[in-house]
Amino acid sequence: MTKFRPHRPTFMTTAELVAAGESLYGSRWRTPLAKAVNIGTRMLWYYERGLSPIPERCAERIRKLADIGLIGLVIRSSIRRTAPELTRFQSHNVAVEVLKDLKAAGII
């Protein structure tokens, strides 16, 4: 006899998880993303493979890290071109700071 398992809501798809991780950290995204959102790499492995649903709180933290909008993506791309020695995440962090400065100045 199989146990009834209630359907759990999906707060983030595995594709969205992988896209966010690669966007932030490149092809070796798993360990840095797990550290950034304070989860174990094994749990992240379960999320990536769809073996466990990604909790709402975890999905929100990942999205908050990754979502910099179109302007932020353009800024990050420019940073990567002009400073190729920076990692993706370093470029991302610089772009986040530039966006904060532009918003504070009322430019965007």
C-alpha positions as CSV (number, residue, x, y, z in Angstrom):
1,M,0.0,0.0,0.0
2,T,1.4,3.4,-1.0
3,K,1.2,6.4,1.3
4,F,-0.8,9.4,0.1
5,R,1.6,12.3,-0.4
6,P,-0.2,15.7,-0.6
7,H,0.8,17.9,-3.5
8,R,3.3,20.5,-2.4
9,P,3.3,23.9,-4.2
10,T,6.2,24.7,-6.5
11,F,7.8,28.0,-5.7
12,M,10.7,27.7,-8.1
13,T,11.3,25.3,-11.0
14,T,14.5,23.3,-11.3
15,A,15.2,25.2,-14.6
16,E,14.8,28.5,-12.8
17,L,17.2,27.3,-10.1
18,V,19.8,26.3,-12.6
19,A,19.5,29.5,-14.6
20,A,19.8,31.6,-11.4
21,G,22.9,29.6,-10.2
22,E,24.6,29.8,-13.6
23,S,23.8,33.5,-14.0
24,L,25.4,34.3,-10.6
25,Y,28.3,31.9,-10.4
26,G,28.9,30.3,-13.8
27,S,29.2,26.5,-14.4
28,R,30.5,25.8,-10.9
29,W,27.5,27.4,-9.2
30,R,26.2,24.8,-6.8
31,T,28.5,25.2,-3.8
32,P,28.6,29.1,-3.8
33,L,24.8,29.3,-4.2
34,A,24.2,26.8,-1.4
35,K,26.5,28.9,0.9
36,A,24.9,32.2,-0.2
37,V,21.4,31.0,0.7
38,N,22.5,29.0,3.7
39,I,21.5,25.5,2.6
40,G,23.6,22.3,2.3
41,T,24.9,21.3,-1.1
42,R,23.1,18.0,-0.8
43,M,19.8,19.7,-0.4
44,L,20.6,21.9,-3.4
45,W,21.3,18.7,-5.3
46,Y,17.8,17.4,-4.4
47,Y,16.3,20.7,-5.5
48,E,18.2,20.6,-8.8
49,R,17.1,17.1,-9.7
50,G,13.5,17.7,-8.6
51,L,13.7,15.2,-5.8
52,S,12.5,17.7,-3.3
53,P,10.5,20.9,-3.9
54,I,12.3,24.2,-3.4
55,P,10.8,25.9,-0.3
56,E,9.2,29.3,-0.8
57,R,11.8,31.0,1.5
58,C,14.7,29.5,-0.3
59,A,13.2,30.4,-3.7
60,E,12.8,34.0,-2.5
61,R,16.4,34.2,-1.3
62,I,17.7,32.9,-4.7
63,R,15.5,35.3,-6.7
64,K,16.6,38.2,-4.5
65,L,20.3,37.3,-5.2
66,A,19.8,36.8,-9.0
67,D,17.2,39.4,-10.0
68,I,18.9,42.6,-11.1
69,G,16.6,43.5,-14.0
70,L,17.4,44.4,-17.5
71,I,19.5,47.4,-16.6
72,G,21.5,45.4,-14.1
73,L,22.2,42.7,-16.7
74,V,23.5,45.3,-19.1
75,I,25.7,46.8,-16.4
76,R,27.0,43.4,-15.4
77,S,27.7,42.5,-19.0
78,S,29.7,45.7,-19.4
79,I,31.6,45.0,-16.2
80,R,32.5,41.5,-17.4
81,R,33.8,42.8,-20.7
82,T,35.9,45.5,-19.1
83,A,37.1,43.5,-16.1
84,P,37.3,39.9,-17.3
85,E,39.4,38.9,-14.3
86,L,36.4,39.3,-12.0
87,T,34.2,36.3,-11.3
88,R,30.6,36.3,-12.4
89,F,29.5,36.9,-8.8
90,Q,31.9,39.8,-8.3
91,S,30.6,41.4,-11.5
92,H,27.1,40.8,-10.2
93,N,27.8,42.4,-6.9
94,V,29.4,45.5,-8.6
95,A,26.3,45.7,-10.8
96,V,24.0,45.6,-7.8
97,E,26.0,48.4,-6.2
98,V,25.9,50.5,-9.4
99,L,22.1,50.0,-9.5
100,K,21.8,51.2,-5.9
101,D,23.8,54.3,-6.7
102,L,21.8,55.1,-9.8
103,K,18.5,54.7,-7.9
104,A,19.8,56.8,-5.0
105,A,20.7,59.5,-7.6
106,G,17.3,59.3,-9.1
107,I,18.6,58.3,-12.5
108,I,16.6,55.1,-12.6
